[in-house]
Structures are given as C-alpha cells and as structure tokens.
C-alpha cells in the first residue's frame, strides 16, 4: 500500500526542495556578501591565517626528517639515500626551520627536536582553533543579520502571502535555510578555499623537496579527477532524493500533529504509522545511496593514496634518504586529505546554495499592500470620528473570481452595523479590506473620507481594533496579552479594560492573576476566557472603530449574556462593524446589511428585515428552528435521565 500524496501546499514545498541549483552560484554569493561585508576584517583574518597554519603543518614532518637523516642515521652508520644511490637534486633543500633545527651544544639533538616538534604542534592547534573560531563567528554574525532581515521582511508582507504559503515553509526559511548558509562558512566555501590553497602549497612543497618523486606522486591525479567528476553527478541526484524525502516526512509530521485530534477520533493511528513507515524507509534508502557514494569516494581516495605511497617507496629507494621519504609520505597524505572530505563539502555547498536561493526568493517577494508616502504636514488628515464607507467595491482573491461585487455602504461615526449572510457571502472579505489585509480590485474603502491606500498602515491599525472568532494569544502573561507591550498601556489601564468586559472575574481566580503565564495560544484557558481577553485587548488599545468577526460564536449562553453587557461598554463612543452567525446577538444594532453572493441584497433594522420576509427572515427562521430542535432534544435527554 503506497502512502497518500501530501497536500497541494506540501507538494509545492517538495518542488522547491527538489530544485537544488548549483553547488556554486556567483550571483547568490554576491548578494550574500552584503551580509558578510560588515565583518570583512574577520574574513581577512581567516584567510591571513592560512599561510602560518600551512607552514606549521609542514614543520612536523620536516623536523622528523632532520632527526632521521642528521641524528639517527649517522648514529647507526647510515647516511645518504637508501641503497647508496646518489641523492636527488632537492634531497636536502633549505628549510624555514633550518636555523631552529640546530640544537644548542648543551641540549641533546633528539630532545631539542622533540621539544621543537611539540611547540609546532601546539602552535598549529592554536592557530587552527583561532581560524575556526573566527570563521564560525563571522558566519554567525552574518547569519544573524540575514535572519533579522528575513524576520523584518516577513512582518511587511501582506496577509495574502501567509494565506497561500504554508507556515512550515516560512519557518524553514528563517531557521533551517539560514543555518544551512551559516554552515557554508564553517564547512563549505571558506573551508574549500583554504583546502585548495593548502593542496597547492603541499604540491609546490613536494616539488621543491624532489621533483621526480613529486611527478610520481601526482600520476594518480587524473584518475582522481575522473572519479570526482562522476561522484559530483551521482551525489547530486542522491542528495536531491534525500531532500525530497525529508520534505515529505516534514509535511506528513506537520499534517499529523496538526490533525492529531481527528487522527485519534477516527482511529487512524495505524494507517498513519504505516504511511510514515514507508516515507521513513524511503528516506533511509536515499541516505544509504548517498552514503554508498560517499564511502566509494573515500575508498577511492584511500586506494589512490596508498598506491602513491607504494610508488614513492619503490621509486624513492636509491634516490632519497629515509627522512625525505618520510616527508613525502606525510605531506602527500595531507595533500589527499581534503579530497576525502569532498563529499561533505559538496553536499554543504549544494544545500547552502539551494537555501540561499529560497531565502532571497522570500526577500524578493514584494508586499502587495504598501504604505503611501505621506508628508508630515498632511498628517492631520487622518484624524476623525470613525466614519466608514465602501464605494463600489469589487474584490477577488483569485483573478476574476469575485467574492465582492459592487458593494457600497456607509457607517456613520458611533453607528453599529452588522453584516449577515450564508457562508461564502463575502462578510469576512469586507473585514479584510477594512483592515487593509488586501486592497480592492475596484472601488474604494474609506475611513473618515480617506482612502485606506493613502493612510499609513500603522495609523490604520491604531484606529481599527479587530476581534476575531479564533483568538490568538501569545506565550506570556495575561497582562502582556492585553497590553501587547505598548508602553502607553499601563497596569491600571489593563485592569480597567478587563473589568469593563467582565474578564477580571476569571483572571482573579488564576494562580497569579494578571501575571499568570499563558501556554502556547492560551491553551490553559477556555474558549470563552480567550474571547474575553480579546475584548479586553481591543478596549485597552482605544481604537475609534471596533470590528467583531463572529467574536461571540465560541461563547456559551451564560457567558454570552455578560459579553452582551460588555459589548455595550465596548461600543460606547465607537463605530462598530459586526459579523455574526448568531442573529440573536445583533438585534439591537442600528442597521443590518444582508450579503448574498458578494452583493448587498437587503438592508435595515432587525424588525424591518423580518417584516420584509426576505433572505434575512429565512436565515432567522432557519436558525430559530435549529435552536428549537436542539433545545427539544436536550430537554428530552434530561427527561430520559430523570
């Protein structure tokens, strides 16, 4: 049985993961340099340490060579090349340690060379530590700035972007993708550059020591080059398969955790486990293929290296001393060492370039809702009492599929107006336009005579308070969720707002009152309590316009009565626009607009609309009949229990 395909949004994410791009993209690196440039001093420090680190890596083998050829060999009666042949031209080249290698007369030569070896090893380790630390710190500093830019840009994007983009993908851009780019500094491009410099340095050093042995050593390089080319093509496909499968696992995990209530209610645990097991096995198999190529490359490099050692020993016998052969073997191993890590570096670069592409794609996404350029001297235009007007508004989420069609109405300051209609009639779309989550395709939305497109969003948010059915509470205290960190809302204002909407009654019963920490999304509160906090939040922020988007639908009957009392306080002196499925909650508003298929088909007060016996009358009668049936069923159940 095959696993069910992931949702459409998840499939889009898989396509993004599948597009890996190149392991090196100069265009992306130029854009990334903007974040590295402020720390260019650290970058130059990292590159500047390559030369001293390289020299200190040369030193140990050369010290051992001096000990063998100048101390041990003469002591046992051996000198010169193995087998008595003439030494090569470069068998005894000058060394940057030649002066230091001469031991003082009062120190035994081997003791001196041993101490010198220890000093060089400690110095090499210290410099490598500094180089790695500076390189990693530079990467983290640059990535901190990049992550801040991503977060800042996300806060400017229009709500439509978040409606269409899965949350998991957005979080991945600001976390995993940025970490992938950071890894490029520690194990990717910088390490690759230093490895190339060292490989060139070791090659030059080997030619300096003995050109003939060096030619023998590098005879296997064409063979390794061919292997590297084949490996690059194979590991690219293997790495793509791994990324696609981990994306499917993430999509399945996110969907399962989000819908865990449904999974358990309908006993889908075993089915989901089987589906996940298949995805998990596919991910394992993809990794095994990748590991197989990695192991094959490692084995090929090791084989080439050992073959080269055999050639050096065979060819060097008779033309080089034991010390020189030791130097060759040590430096040659160091030359081949970066090749063994090629698979890891290539994977890091591949992943980093793909992450860069996705991050910059996000940063290149232009907000569709932008602030106008408002001169300071016209700021007074935005003062007023909260009059709202929609003029011939047409709006569609997708092309010409309009959800609002030529909608026009006006709400005077202090008026209370309700929008009703069946699901999909366009009620919530009106709210989104009024809060400028979207802009209308045609027509205008005005607040106190000013087109919202000419008003800064910060000013609009200050003047319009939205209370939704699905209340979002942050992790923090009760007081912090009411005040939302505004410095002008002190503890007294928070308590006054809570008291006005009767939220103080349940807050007083919490363990720490207003200082009680709330769990994620307020999970330690009931739905009614969360809704009361949202009312207190709206009141504390003192907006001119109050928008209620089915804000009482999650409230029980007893709580609804207190909410209705709180609403009267909340509405006092404010313009109110209400969307409600419970028609009983809007009977005392000033005017009701009935939406049907994106158009206003009826308008008037509750009593007038009932008298017209039109769509509103039909909606009210259906709702009343459903409530009566539910009440009758409830009474019957209570009677049966009695």
NORPECOR-V420246 format. One record per backbone hydrogen bond with DSSP energy under -0.5 kcal/mol. CO is the residue of the C=O (numbers start at 0). NH is the residue of the N-H. Records with the same first field share a line. If there is no record, write none. Layout:
BEGIN
CO: NH ; NH
END
This chain:
BEGIN
6: 10
7: 11
8: 12
9: 13
10: 14
11: 15
12: 16
13: 17
14: 18
17: 19
24: 28
25: 29
26: 30
27: 31
28: 32
29: 33
30: 33
31: 34 ; 35
32: 36
35: 38
36: 39
38: 41 ; 42
39: 43
40: 44
41: 45
42: 46
43: 47
44: 48
46: 49 ; 50
47: 51
48: 52
49: 53
50: 54
51: 55
52: 56
53: 57
54: 58
55: 59
57: 61
58: 62
59: 63
60: 64
61: 65
62: 66
63: 67
64: 68
65: 69 ; 70
66: 70 ; 71
67: 72
70: 74
71: 75
72: 75 ; 77
73: 76
80: 83
81: 84 ; 317
84: 80
87: 90
89: 92
94: 97
96: 100
97: 101
98: 101
100: 102
103: 106
107: 111
108: 112
109: 113
110: 114
111: 115
112: 116
113: 117
114: 118
115: 119
116: 120
117: 121
118: 122
119: 123
120: 124
121: 125
122: 126
123: 127
124: 128
125: 129
126: 130
127: 131
128: 132
129: 133
130: 134
131: 135
132: 136
133: 137
134: 138
135: 139
136: 140
137: 141
138: 142
139: 143
140: 144
141: 145
142: 146
143: 147
144: 148
145: 149
146: 150
147: 151
148: 152
149: 153
150: 154
152: 155 ; 156
153: 156
157: 160 ; 161
158: 162
159: 163
160: 164
165: 169
166: 170
167: 171
168: 172
169: 173
170: 174
171: 176
174: 178
175: 179
176: 180
177: 181
178: 182
179: 183
180: 183 ; 184
181: 184 ; 185
182: 186
183: 187 ; 189
187: 191
188: 192
189: 193
190: 194
191: 195
192: 196
193: 197
194: 198
195: 199
196: 200
197: 201
198: 202
199: 203
200: 204
201: 205
202: 206
203: 207
204: 208
205: 209
209: 213
210: 214
211: 215
212: 216
213: 217
215: 218
216: 219
217: 220
219: 223
220: 224
221: 225
222: 226
223: 227
224: 228
225: 229
226: 230
227: 231
228: 232
229: 233
230: 234
231: 235
232: 236
233: 237
234: 238
235: 239
236: 240
237: 241
238: 242
239: 243
240: 244
241: 245
242: 246
243: 247
244: 248
245: 249
246: 250
247: 251
248: 252
249: 253
250: 254
251: 255
252: 256
253: 257
254: 258
256: 259
258: 262
259: 263
260: 264
261: 265
262: 267
263: 266
267: 271
268: 272
269: 273
270: 274
271: 275
272: 276
273: 277
274: 278
275: 279
276: 280
277: 281
278: 282
279: 283
280: 284
281: 285
282: 286
283: 287
284: 288
285: 289
286: 290
287: 291
288: 292
289: 293
290: 294
291: 295
292: 296
293: 297
294: 298
295: 299
296: 300
297: 301
298: 302
299: 303
300: 304
301: 305
302: 306
303: 307
304: 308
305: 309
306: 310
307: 311
308: 312
309: 313
310: 314
311: 315
312: 316
315: 318 ; 319
318: 87
319: 81 ; 317
320: 324
321: 325
322: 326
323: 327
324: 328
325: 329
326: 330
327: 331
328: 332
329: 333
330: 334
331: 335
332: 336
333: 337
335: 338 ; 339
336: 339 ; 340
337: 340
338: 341
340: 344
341: 345
342: 346
343: 347
344: 348
345: 349
346: 350
347: 351
348: 352
349: 353
350: 354
351: 355
352: 356
353: 357
354: 358
355: 359
356: 360
357: 361
358: 362
359: 363
361: 364
363: 365
367: 369
371: 373
372: 374
374: 377
375: 378
377: 380
378: 381
379: 382
386: 447
387: 410
388: 445
389: 391 ; 408
390: 443
392: 406
393: 440 ; 441
394: 402 ; 403
397: 400
399: 401
400: 396
403: 394 ; 405
406: 392
408: 389
410: 387
411: 414
414: 416 ; 575
415: 589 ; 590
416: 577
417: 592
418: 579
419: 594
421: 424
424: 597
425: 429
426: 429 ; 430
427: 431
428: 432
429: 433
430: 434
431: 436 ; 437
432: 435
436: 158 ; 159
441: 393
443: 390
444: 451
445: 388
446: 449
448: 450
449: 446
450: 453
451: 454
455: 459
456: 460
457: 461
458: 462
459: 463
462: 543 ; 544
464: 546
465: 467
466: 548
468: 470
470: 472
472: 520
473: 475
475: 517
476: 480
477: 481
478: 482
479: 483
482: 485
485: 488
487: 489
489: 493
490: 494
491: 495
492: 496
493: 497
494: 498
495: 499
496: 500
497: 502 ; 503
498: 501
502: 506
503: 507
505: 508 ; 509
506: 509
509: 512
511: 514
512: 515
513: 478
515: 477
517: 475
518: 521
519: 522
521: 524
525: 529
526: 530
527: 531
528: 532
529: 533
530: 534
531: 535
532: 536
533: 537
534: 538
535: 539
536: 540
537: 542
538: 541
543: 574
544: 464
545: 576
546: 466 ; 548
547: 549 ; 578
548: 468
549: 552
551: 554
555: 559
556: 560
557: 561
558: 562
559: 563
560: 564
561: 565
562: 566
563: 567
564: 568
565: 569
566: 570
567: 571
570: 573
574: 545
575: 416
576: 547
577: 418
578: 549
580: 582
581: 584
582: 585
583: 586
585: 588
590: 417
591: 603
592: 419 ; 594
593: 600 ; 601
595: 598
597: 404
598: 595 ; 600
601: 593
603: 591
604: 608
605: 609
606: 610
607: 611
608: 612 ; 613
609: 612
613: 617
614: 618
615: 619
616: 620
617: 621
618: 622
619: 623
620: 624
621: 625
622: 626
623: 627
624: 628
625: 629
626: 630
627: 631
628: 632
629: 633
630: 634
631: 635
632: 636
633: 637
634: 638
635: 639
636: 640
637: 641
END
